[in-house]
Amino acid sequence: MNQDKTNEVIPFTLDLSVDESRRRAEVIAALGADWDPLAVLQGEDEAYALLYSGLDGEQQRTYDLLVAAGVLPGEGSGRAPSH
């Protein structure tokens, strides 16, 4: 009798949905009751506008070139570059 089962594959599954739900609940709890997602997004928009304000002529041309090339996001919806 040869009972060598080294080539036999044993299926293994692991359901992480309960752990993921618990992790998400902990993140929300850590943010606290006074967390305002709309205020956070508005603050990010203001910081982004401030970051690229006050550029001199050469800096503005470089910025415009990078926006046109899709390296930096331009004005409008979303802040992700196109590449």
URLINCOR-V462726 format. One record per residue. N is the residue number from 1. RES is the residue in one letter. SS is DSSP state (hx for helix, st for strand, lp for the rest). PSI is psi as a letter, one per 40 degrees, with the letter a starting at -180 (none if undefined). NEAR is the number of other C-alpha atoms within 8 Angstrom. Layout:
# URLINCOR-V462726
N&RES&SS&PSI&NEAR / N&RES&SS&PSI&NEAR
This chain:
# URLINCOR-V462726
1&M&lp&h&2 / 2&N&lp&h&3 / 3&Q&lp&f&4 / 4&D&lp&h&4 / 5&K&lp&f&5 / 6&T&lp&d&4 / 7&N&lp&e&4 / 8&E&lp&h&5 / 9&V&lp&h&4 / 10&I&lp&h&4 / 11&P&lp&i&4 / 12&F&lp&h&4 / 13&T&lp&i&4 / 14&L&lp&h&4 / 15&D&lp&h&5 / 16&L&lp&e&6 / 17&S&hx&d&6 / 18&V&hx&d&7 / 19&D&hx&d&7 / 20&E&hx&d&8 / 21&S&hx&d&8 / 22&R&hx&d&8 / 23&R&hx&d&8 / 24&R&hx&d&8 / 25&A&hx&d&8 / 26&E&hx&d&8 / 27&V&hx&d&8 / 28&I&hx&d&8 / 29&A&hx&d&8 / 30&A&hx&d&6 / 31&L&hx&d&8 / 32&G&lp&i&7 / 33&A&lp&d&5 / 34&D&lp&e&5 / 35&W&lp&h&6 / 36&D&lp&h&6 / 37&P&hx&d&6 / 38&L&hx&d&6 / 39&A&hx&d&7 / 40&V&hx&d&8 / 41&L&hx&d&8 / 42&Q&hx&d&8 / 43&G&hx&d&8 / 44&E&hx&d&8 / 45&D&hx&d&8 / 46&E&hx&d&8 / 47&A&hx&d&8 / 48&Y&hx&d&8 / 49&A&hx&d&8 / 50&L&hx&d&7 / 51&L&hx&d&6 / 52&Y&lp&e&7 / 53&S&lp&i&6 / 54&G&lp&f&4 / 55&L&lp&i&8 / 56&D&lp&i&6 / 57&G&hx&d&6 / 58&E&hx&d&7 / 59&Q&hx&d&8 / 60&Q&hx&d&9 / 61&R&hx&d&8 / 62&T&hx&d&8 / 63&Y&hx&d&9 / 64&D&hx&d&8 / 65&L&hx&d&8 / 66&L&hx&d&10 / 67&V&hx&d&12 / 68&A&hx&d&7 / 69&A&lp&e&7 / 70&G&lp&e&10 / 71&V&lp&d&10 / 72&L&lp&i&11 / 73&P&lp&i&11 / 74&G&lp&a&7 / 75&E&lp&i&4 / 76&G&lp&a&5 / 77&S&lp&h&4 / 78&G&lp&i&5 / 79&R&lp&e&7 / 80&A&lp&h&6 / 81&P&lp&i&10 / 82&S&lp&e&7 / 83&H&lp&none&4
